[in-house]
């Protein structure tokens, strides 16, 4: 219906419709990403829980091979941390405020843990 309205009124409204549609799709992608983004990392006994609004993944601390900190990009208010695991692949999480304490606790449970760019 929108395509017919854009074509019937003016040829200049077609590019505006394309640009608006692209912004709409980017907004939907942002909503999906916000729902699936790990925003909390919690250590319970020997399990590390990665929590997002969509689901929670619990991995033994011994399964985490490497923690890689990513610097925040220009204009971004948050940085990210990647947890390389042996069983679940790479888990990317928003940089927690207690990151250093968390890494120290995980390293006490897993002495082979590698840490980069924190």
C-alpha positions in Angstrom: 0.0 0.0 0.0 2.8 2.4 0.9 4.6 1.6 -2.4 1.5 2.4 -4.4 1.0 5.6 -2.5 4.6 6.6 -3.1 4.4 5.8 -6.8 1.1 7.5 -7.3 2.0 10.8 -5.7 5.6 11.7 -6.8 8.7 10.0 -8.0 10.7 11.8 -5.3 8.8 9.9 -2.5 10.1 6.5 -3.6 13.7 7.2 -2.3 12.2 8.5 0.9 10.2 5.3 1.2 13.4 3.2 0.7 15.3 5.3 3.2 12.4 5.0 5.7 12.2 1.3 5.2 15.9 0.9 5.8 15.7 2.8 9.0 12.7 0.6 10.1 14.7 -2.5 9.4 17.7 -1.1 11.4 15.4 -0.4 14.3 14.0 -3.9 14.2 17.6 -5.2 14.2 18.4 -3.1 17.2 15.4 -4.4 19.1 16.5 -8.0 18.4 20.1 -7.2 19.5 19.0 -5.6 22.7 16.9 -8.6 23.6 19.7 -11.1 22.9 22.6 -9.1 24.2 24.3 -10.5 27.3 24.0 -7.7 29.9 24.9 -9.5 33.1 27.6 -11.9 34.0 27.3 -13.6 37.4 29.6 -16.2 39.1 27.8 -18.8 41.2 30.1 -21.3 42.9 31.9 -22.8 39.9 29.4 -21.7 37.2 29.5 -18.5 35.2 26.0 -17.3 34.2 25.6 -15.1 31.1 22.2 -13.4 31.4 20.2 -11.7 28.6 16.5 -10.8 28.5 16.0 -13.8 26.1 17.8 -16.5 28.0 20.5 -17.5 30.5 23.5 -19.6 29.7 25.5 -21.3 32.6 29.0 -22.5 31.8 31.5 -24.0 34.3 34.4 -21.6 35.0 36.9 -24.3 33.9 35.4 -24.1 30.4 36.3 -20.5 29.9 39.6 -20.4 28.0 40.1 -16.6 27.4 38.7 -13.2 28.3 39.2 -10.5 25.7 38.3 -6.9 26.5 37.2 -4.7 23.6 37.7 -1.0 23.9 34.6 1.0 23.3 34.3 2.7 20.0 34.2 6.4 19.4 30.8 7.7 20.5 29.8 4.5 22.3 29.0 4.6 25.9 29.8 0.9 26.6 32.5 -1.5 25.9 32.3 -5.3 25.4 34.0 -8.3 26.7 34.4 -11.6 24.8 34.5 -14.9 26.7 36.1 -17.6 24.6 34.7 -20.9 25.9 35.7 -24.5 25.0 32.1 -25.7 24.7 29.9 -22.8 23.8 32.1 -20.8 21.5 32.5 -17.0 21.9 30.1 -15.1 24.2 30.1 -11.4 23.8 28.8 -9.4 26.8 28.4 -5.8 27.8 31.4 -4.9 30.0 30.3 -5.4 33.6 31.3 -2.8 36.3 32.9 -5.5 38.4 34.9 -7.0 35.5 38.3 -7.2 37.3 36.8 -8.9 40.4 35.0 -11.3 38.1 38.1 -12.2 36.2 40.1 -12.7 39.4 37.4 -15.0 40.8 37.3 -17.0 37.5 41.0 -17.2 37.4 41.0 -18.6 41.0 38.8 -21.4 39.7 40.6 -21.8 36.3 44.3 -21.0 36.5 44.8 -21.6 32.8 42.6 -18.6 31.9 44.1 -16.1 29.5 43.3 -12.4 29.7 43.8 -9.8 27.0 43.1 -6.0 26.8 41.3 -5.5 30.0 
